[in-house]
Amino acid sequence: MFVSENLSVNSVGHLTIGGVDTVELAKEYGTPLYVMDEQVVRKTLKRFHDSMNKYYDGKGEVHYASKAFSCMEMCRIVASEGDGLDVVSIGELYTAVKAGFPMDRVGFHGNNKTDEELEYAVKVGVGHIIVDNISELHRLEKIAEKSNSQTKIMFRIKPGIDAHTHDFVKTGQIDSKFGFALETGEAYEAVKEAVNCKNVKLVGLHCHIGSQIFDIAPFEEAAKVMLGFIAEIKNKLGYTIEGLNLGGGFGIKYVDENDPKPFELYLEKVSEIVKSECKALGIELPKMFIEPGRSIAGPAGITLYTVGARKEIPNIRTYVSVDGGMADNPRYILYGSEYDAVVANKAGEERTEKVTIAGRCCESGDLIGENMPLQHADSGDIIAVCATGAYNYSMSSNYNRLQKPAIVFVNNGKSRIAVKRETLDDIIRNDI
């Protein structure tokens, strides 16, 4: 009935998430409202690391990609499950520090890190920094030397794999702003330079082939390519690469047509490839890292809105306008991303209409979606947009000087505030 398993309908016909009535949540906390189900986050993390233990003999780490959804409470939950964290900015790293996240379980990404970011990462002692380009390697070597430390690094590699996904989220091919290319010899030359550095230690290689991928084959192929490069480094330079980070990108169910593979199957198949390739190549089994983000946060979240205007254009379309939009969910205007929606206070009723859910921003493209099946929605109804836990809050803005929504976590029938709704004073806080 719903794309996420944590959603249900209660005895009064209201949508529930994690056992909590969404209509009551809207009344208590207001709308727009991001709602995250803590148990879904924990269960998904557990599925990943249990699979790592089962299929890769526990020789690996799950690092939650916090760019999907980052706040202090999310960091605390990931830390309590014993998993790691992937951060991509000084802001995400600072959030983790303030949440008390263990720094030795943090990897720091980014294709154009500033000196300020690198200095801060070295200062707080992140587990490793994923170096994206040769100038970053040179700058990091100097920064680490000044701090009289040796910083562990991985290199981000472009394995040249077509992930069969949207052009804007394909990152593994040669024409990408991310990483070192294998085809040109750039990656090998960078490794040669890194192994001679005194203040950085190359401990692993990283790749990420894209996002919202439903196929397992591209991940298997990426593993083969990366292991071939690890073998080349061992054979030519006599240097052992200890870690292999295969990134993330696992697809989730946004609409009924999406058919993601179980995470367990991915880890089973990729683990088989890694083990067999290492044996064939005569290299040691590396420590494996994966970086799921969307697959952990996405299904755990929904966004609640209140309907304002309803506008019916005969023989054209029906607009249902809500009190949010591209400022709290820019994915439709950016990517044309599809979503499933339900009128929360009529969740037990049939979806008899196809409507365009419009936002409140002063942009004609400010839509949540078009031709969306929905129960009849009138002014004052509550609409829930499903699977919005990833890349909604993290990509939100103050466009039109709108306040960012609050974030509420639900857990076994109870709710708690995790991020306060912005106030009007927050909007002008930095104005002079």
KEFISE-721236 format. One record per residue (C-alpha): residue number from 1; x, y, z. Coordinates in Angstrom, 3 decimals, padded with zeros to 6 digits. Example, Ala and Ser with C-alpha at 12.3 -4.5 7.8 and 13.67 -1.06 7.14 Angstrom:
BEGIN
R   resi         c1         c2         c3
R      1    012.300   -004.500    007.800
R      2    013.670   -001.060    007.140
END
This chain:
BEGIN
R   resi         c1         c2         c3
R      1    000.000    000.000    000.000
R      2    002.888    002.368    000.817
R      3    006.442    002.527   -000.522
R      4    007.919    002.418    002.990
R      5    007.209   -000.441    005.400
R      6    007.007    001.809    008.474
R      7    003.840    003.525    007.220
R      8    000.368    002.307    008.122
R      9   -003.229    003.433    008.639
R     10   -004.742    003.580    012.131
R     11   -008.311    002.989    013.319
R     12   -009.431    006.536    012.444
R     13   -008.022    006.335    008.919
R     14   -004.933    008.454    009.548
R     15   -001.457    007.731    008.238
R     16    000.998    006.618    010.916
R     17    004.781    006.438    010.929
R     18    006.557    004.417    013.570
R     19    003.228    004.014    015.348
R     20    002.633    007.776    015.590
R     21   -000.388    009.514    014.018
R     22    000.930    011.942    011.388
R     23   -002.096    014.214    011.702
R     24   -001.336    014.627    015.396
R     25    002.318    015.307    014.556
R     26    001.231    018.101    012.214
R     27   -000.935    019.589    014.949
R     28    001.782    019.416    017.584
R     29    004.809    020.543    015.592
R     30    003.306    022.420    012.623
R     31    004.049    022.034    008.932
R     32    006.081    021.670    006.816
R     33    007.593    018.991    009.012
R     34    010.293    016.406    008.426
R     35    009.622    013.162    010.305
R     36    012.266    010.444    010.736
R     37    011.638    006.936    012.059
R     38    014.523    006.016    014.355
R     39    013.809    002.297    014.237
R     40    014.022    002.224    010.438
R     41    017.424    003.926    010.601
R     42    018.688    001.443    013.188
R     43    017.271   -001.620    011.433
R     44    018.789   -000.613    008.101
R     45    022.197    000.047    009.636
R     46    021.993   -003.354    011.321
R     47    021.136   -005.039    008.014
R     48    024.240   -003.537    006.432
R     49    026.726   -004.445    009.143
R     50    025.159   -007.872    009.753
R     51    025.573   -008.568    006.028
R     52    029.178   -007.394    006.188
R     53    029.783   -009.827    009.034
R     54    028.031   -012.694    007.277
R     55    029.415   -012.375    003.745
R     56    032.764   -010.667    004.299
R     57    033.686   -012.277    007.602
R     58    033.348   -008.999    009.468
R     59    036.368   -007.509    007.728
R     60    034.700   -004.238    006.883
R     61    033.012   -001.061    008.041
R     62    029.713    000.633    007.228
R     63    030.108    004.419    007.006
R     64    026.837    006.333    006.843
R     65    027.020    009.010    004.124
R     66    025.876    011.997    006.131
R     67    025.392    014.228    003.088
R     68    022.050    012.424    002.688
R     69    020.823    013.695    006.046
R     70    022.977    015.242    008.740
R     71    022.086    016.502    012.175
R     72    023.505    015.832    015.620
R     73    020.799    013.323    016.523
R     74    021.457    011.292    013.376
R     75    025.167    011.255    014.219
R     76    024.392    009.997    017.723
R     77    022.220    007.182    016.383
R     78    024.875    006.029    013.889
R     79    027.553    006.168    016.586
R     80    025.437    004.122    018.996
R     81    025.102    001.386    016.361
R     82    028.901    001.158    016.123
R     83    029.093    002.338    012.520
R     84    031.222    004.979    010.850
R     85    030.493    008.293    009.182
R     86    031.297    009.791    005.799
R     87    031.406    013.599    005.834
R     88    031.901    015.968    002.891
R     89    032.381    019.388    004.475
R     90    033.649    021.137    007.570
R     91    030.006    021.670    008.553
R     92    029.204    017.973    008.503
R     93    032.450    017.235    010.342
R     94    031.722    019.906    012.958
R     95    028.245    018.432    013.469
R     96    029.826    015.033    014.110
R     97    032.369    016.514    016.530
R     98    029.663    018.321    018.502
R     99    027.587    015.137    018.611
R    100    030.534    013.299    020.192
R    101    031.068    010.997    017.205
R    102    034.279    008.895    017.417
R    103    036.662    010.573    014.981
R    104    038.560    007.375    014.224
R    105    035.409    006.133    012.447
R    106    035.100    009.194    010.183
R    107    036.118    009.509    006.535
R    108    036.342    013.008    005.035
R    109    035.346    013.432    001.367
R    110    035.216    016.389   -001.006
R    111    036.572    017.269   -004.439
R    112    037.777    020.747   -003.442
R    113    038.514    020.825    000.278
R    114    039.813    024.127    001.596
R    115    042.910    024.466    003.746
R    116    040.610    025.341    006.647
R    117    038.770    022.050    006.205
R    118    041.949    019.977    005.911
R    119    043.497    021.664    008.948
R    120    040.370    021.027    010.999
R    121    040.204    017.390    009.890
R    122    043.820    016.837    010.912
R    123    043.278    018.680    014.191
R    124    040.300    016.572    015.278
R    125    041.958    013.363    014.097
R    126    039.599    011.943    011.469
R    127    040.126    008.285    010.648
R    128    041.122    009.032    007.074
R    129    040.812    011.714    004.413
R    130    039.720    010.706    000.911
R    131    042.077    012.729   -001.302
R    132    040.523    013.769   -004.606
R    133    043.373    015.402   -006.548
R    134    047.130    015.886   -006.562
R    135    047.069    019.481   -005.298
R    136    045.095    018.305   -002.272
R    137    047.757    015.679   -001.583
R    138    050.472    018.355   -001.639
R    139    048.521    020.717    000.622
R    140    047.649    017.948    003.068
R    141    051.276    016.829    003.289
R    142    052.291    020.360    004.348
R    143    049.403    020.686    006.806
R    144    050.173    017.328    008.415
R    145    053.861    018.249    008.632
R    146    053.011    021.479    010.489
R    147    050.950    019.522    012.998
R    148    053.741    016.971    013.401
R    149    051.409    014.104    012.547
R    150    050.869    011.407    009.954
R    151    047.413    011.495    008.394
R    152    045.839    008.424    006.842
R    153    044.413    008.902    003.362
R    154    042.571    007.089    000.611
R    155    042.567    008.119   -003.032
R    156    039.259    008.564   -004.827
R    157    039.495    006.691   -008.116
R    158    037.320    006.942   -011.233
R    159    036.853    003.309   -012.283
R    160    035.081    004.254   -015.539
R    161    031.863    002.368   -014.769
R    162    028.522    003.396   -016.309
R    163    026.003    003.069   -013.497
R    164    023.001    003.483   -015.829
R    165    021.651    006.380   -013.819
R    166    020.867    010.084   -014.224
R    167    023.708    012.056   -015.831
R    168    023.793    014.460   -012.885
R    169    024.490    011.663   -010.412
R    170    026.940    009.556   -012.431
R    171    030.348    010.038   -010.852
R    172    032.469    007.001   -011.759
R    173    033.195    007.812   -015.420
R    174    036.311    009.561   -016.728
R    175    034.525    012.874   -017.409
R    176    033.789    013.701   -013.778
R    177    034.912    016.371   -011.351
R    178    035.588    013.622   -008.804
R    179    038.769    011.634   -008.346
R    180    041.812    010.324   -010.219
R    181    041.411    008.676   -013.627
R    182    042.789    005.194   -014.226
R    183    042.761    005.379   -018.029
R    184    045.208    008.273   -018.247
R    185    047.695    006.921   -015.709
R    186    046.858    009.823   -013.395
R    187    045.873    007.520   -010.543
R    188    049.045    005.440   -010.733
R    189    051.290    008.524   -010.756
R    190    049.454    009.878   -007.711
R    191    049.994    006.608   -005.836
R    192    053.715    006.688   -006.690
R    193    053.948    010.152   -005.191
R    194    051.864    009.319   -002.107
R    195    053.930    006.311   -001.057
R    196    056.951    008.592   -000.766
R    197    055.193    011.169    001.404
R    198    056.334    011.409    005.022
R    199    053.280    012.936    006.662
R    200    050.460    011.147    004.893
R    201    049.962    007.412    004.697
R    202    048.025    005.893    001.812
R    203    045.865    003.182    003.374
R    204    043.126    002.654    000.820
R    205    041.395    003.340   -002.479
R    206    037.867    004.636   -002.890
R    207    035.345    004.704   -005.709
R    208    031.718    005.751   -006.042
R    209    029.933    005.027   -009.314
R    210    026.685    006.939   -008.827
R    211    023.403    007.135   -006.965
R    212    019.994    005.442   -006.927
R    213    021.409    002.325   -008.645
R    214    019.202   -000.782   -008.838
R    215    021.670   -003.043   -010.654
R    216    024.303   -005.071   -008.798
R    217    026.476   -005.677   -011.878
R    218    028.059   -002.164   -011.931
R    219    029.175   -002.601   -008.323
R    220    030.719   -005.987   -009.168
R    221    032.538   -004.520   -012.155
R    222    033.808   -001.577   -010.099
R    223    035.213   -003.998   -007.501
R    224    037.083   -005.908   -010.231
R    225    038.590   -002.728   -011.649
R    226    039.667   -001.467   -008.237
R    227    041.214   -004.767   -007.229
R    228    043.104   -004.877   -010.518
R    229    044.584   -001.495   -009.643
R    230    045.468   -002.667   -006.126
R    231    047.284   -005.633   -007.679
R    232    049.129   -003.323   -010.089
R    233    050.307   -001.177   -007.167
R    234    051.504   -004.284   -005.301
R    235    053.300   -005.755   -008.305
R    236    054.968   -002.547   -009.550
R    237    055.611   -000.650   -006.344
R    238    055.661   -003.403   -003.728
R    239    053.087   -001.414   -001.760
R    240    050.073   -003.005   -000.075
R    241    046.755   -001.166   -000.162
R    242    044.945   -002.129    003.036
R    243    041.439   -000.804    002.385
R    244    038.913   -000.791   -000.453
R    245    035.990    001.610   -000.216
R    246    033.267    000.830   -002.763
R    247    031.129    003.853   -001.909
R    248    027.354    003.825   -001.884
R    249    024.574    004.552   -004.345
R    250    022.123    001.768   -003.478
R    251    018.666    002.562   -004.845
R    252    015.497    002.827   -002.772
R    253    011.781    002.622   -003.509
R    254    010.348    006.078   -004.163
R    255    007.383    004.854   -006.215
R    256    005.840    001.432   -006.852
R    257    007.752    000.989   -010.122
R    258    011.122    001.074   -008.340
R    259    012.518   -002.378   -007.565
R    260    015.678   -002.131   -005.449
R    261    017.655   -005.269   -004.689
R    262    018.018   -006.277   -001.023
R    263    021.173   -004.869    000.556
R    264    022.103   -008.371    001.645
R    265    022.225   -009.565   -001.970
R    266    024.533   -006.705   -002.933
R    267    026.977   -007.528   -000.129
R    268    026.817   -011.242   -000.877
R    269    027.579   -010.788   -004.585
R    270    030.252   -008.137   -004.168
R    271    031.952   -010.081   -001.373
R    272    032.134   -013.126   -003.645
R    273    033.745   -011.027   -006.367
R    274    036.276   -009.459   -004.008
R    275    037.291   -012.800   -002.532
R    276    037.621   -014.562   -005.884
R    277    039.483   -011.664   -007.524
R    278    041.950   -011.365   -004.634
R    279    042.687   -015.071   -004.891
R    280    043.161   -014.886   -008.656
R    281    045.358   -011.781   -008.418
R    282    047.417   -013.091   -005.501
R    283    046.729   -010.143   -003.225
R    284    045.569   -009.888    000.361
R    285    041.891   -009.446    001.106
R    286    041.453   -005.700    001.794
R    287    039.316   -004.238    004.512
R    288    036.043   -003.279    002.810
R    289    034.205   -000.010    003.374
R    290    030.759    000.924    002.075
R    291    029.012    004.286    002.342
R    292    025.213    003.954    002.227
R    293    023.335    007.207    002.728
R    294    020.042    007.425    000.864
R    295    019.293    003.753    001.557
R    296    019.494    004.426    005.311
R    297    017.849    007.842    005.599
R    298    015.472    007.890    002.622
R    299    012.875    005.249    003.595
R    300    012.979    006.401    007.230
R    301    011.559    009.830    006.492
R    302    008.422    011.584    005.320
R    303    007.498    015.244    004.947
R    304    004.162    016.593    006.144
R    305    002.464    019.584    004.532
R    306   -000.814    021.430    004.970
R    307   -002.929    022.001    001.869
R    308   -003.739    025.621    001.074
R    309   -005.270    026.320   -002.314
R    310   -006.852    023.836   -004.717
R    311   -006.974    024.977   -008.335
R    312   -008.813    022.932   -010.960
R    313   -008.106    023.775   -014.608
R    314   -010.719    021.844   -016.666
R    315   -009.228    019.301   -019.070
R    316   -005.718    020.427   -018.097
R    317   -004.773    019.555   -014.508
R    318   -005.579    020.056   -010.844
R    319   -003.094    021.892   -008.659
R    320   -003.003    021.150   -004.947
R    321   -000.778    023.735   -003.260
R    322    001.021    023.053    000.012
R    323    002.885    025.184    002.534
R    324    006.300    023.905    001.472
R    325    007.970    023.133   -001.842
R    326    011.361    023.529   -003.468
R    327    012.823    025.224   -000.393
R    328    012.408    022.020    001.637
R    329    012.516    019.545   -001.279
R    330    014.383    020.731   -004.391
R    331    014.761    017.260   -005.915
R    332    011.855    017.530   -008.343
R    333    012.988    020.849   -009.800
R    334    016.595    019.553   -009.979
R    335    016.148    015.981   -011.178
R    336    012.457    015.443   -011.906
R    337    012.462    012.997   -008.987
R    338    009.280    010.998   -008.438
R    339    007.523    010.552   -005.101
R    340    004.555    008.770   -003.603
R    341    002.124    010.923   -001.590
R    342   -000.964    010.385    000.552
R    343   -003.528    012.629    002.231
R    344   -002.616    011.739    005.800
R    345   -006.060    012.385    007.294
R    346   -007.704    010.299    004.524
R    347   -005.066    007.571    004.259
R    348   -007.618    004.761    004.418
R    349   -009.478    006.078    001.379
R    350   -008.796    005.259   -002.265
R    351   -006.584    007.561   -004.292
R    352   -009.134    008.690   -006.859
R    353   -007.382    011.702   -008.394
R    354   -004.193    012.531   -010.245
R    355   -002.921    015.937   -009.223
R    356    000.079    018.211   -009.385
R    357    001.320    019.045   -005.900
R    358    002.626    022.599   -006.056
R    359    004.858    024.441   -003.616
R    360    004.512    027.975   -002.321
R    361    007.680    029.459   -003.816
R    362    007.549    032.148   -006.495
R    363    008.736    029.767   -009.234
R    364    006.540    028.036   -011.816
R    365    008.719    024.932   -011.525
R    366    008.208    024.705   -007.778
R    367    006.449    021.338   -007.714
R    368    006.610    018.215   -005.567
R    369    005.358    016.137   -008.481
R    370    002.965    015.914   -011.395
R    371    000.176    013.410   -012.139
R    372    000.460    012.008   -008.628
R    373   -002.286    009.602   -007.480
R    374   -003.916    011.110   -004.393
R    375   -007.080    011.092   -002.335
R    376   -009.277    014.174   -002.870
R    377   -007.419    016.981   -001.084
R    378   -009.007    020.168    000.205
R    379   -007.701    023.173    002.086
R    380   -006.595    022.168    005.582
R    381   -005.855    018.534    004.732
R    382   -002.433    017.108    005.606
R    383   -000.347    015.614    002.795
R    384    002.505    013.231    003.515
R    385    005.215    012.823    000.877
R    386    006.971    009.502    001.407
R    387    010.636    008.451    001.360
R    388    011.952    011.992    001.857
R    389    014.494    011.222    004.569
R    390    017.448    011.722    002.211
R    391    018.459    014.836    000.288
R    392    015.521    016.942    001.432
R    393    016.605    018.605    004.664
R    394    020.248    018.415    003.550
R    395    019.448    020.289    000.307
R    396    016.908    022.690    001.804
R    397    017.286    026.448    001.487
R    398    015.812    029.732    002.615
R    399    014.648    030.626   -000.889
R    400    011.996    033.364   -000.741
R    401    013.250    033.753    002.849
R    402    011.222    030.788    003.971
R    403    012.048    029.191    007.313
R    404    013.468    025.667    007.247
R    405    011.118    023.064    008.796
R    406    011.599    021.302    012.102
R    407    012.788    017.698    012.248
R    408    011.026    015.212    014.502
R    409    012.169    011.684    015.269
R    410    009.586    009.034    016.111
R    411    010.399    005.854    017.989
R    412    007.938    003.153    018.961
R    413    004.894    005.396    019.222
R    414    006.596    008.477    020.669
R    415    008.003    011.633    019.084
R    416    010.745    014.096    019.971
R    417    012.134    017.226    018.368
R    418    015.645    016.878    016.888
R    419    016.002    020.144    014.966
R    420    013.948    023.210    015.838
R    421    011.934    025.042    013.204
R    422    013.678    028.216    012.091
R    423    012.221    031.470    013.343
R    424    011.920    034.778    011.514
R    425    014.815    036.011    013.619
R    426    016.898    033.096    012.324
R    427    016.281    034.388    008.796
R    428    017.870    037.787    009.550
R    429    020.380    036.562    012.140
R    430    023.448    037.339    009.998
R    431    022.096    040.512    008.407
R    432    023.883    043.748    009.287
END
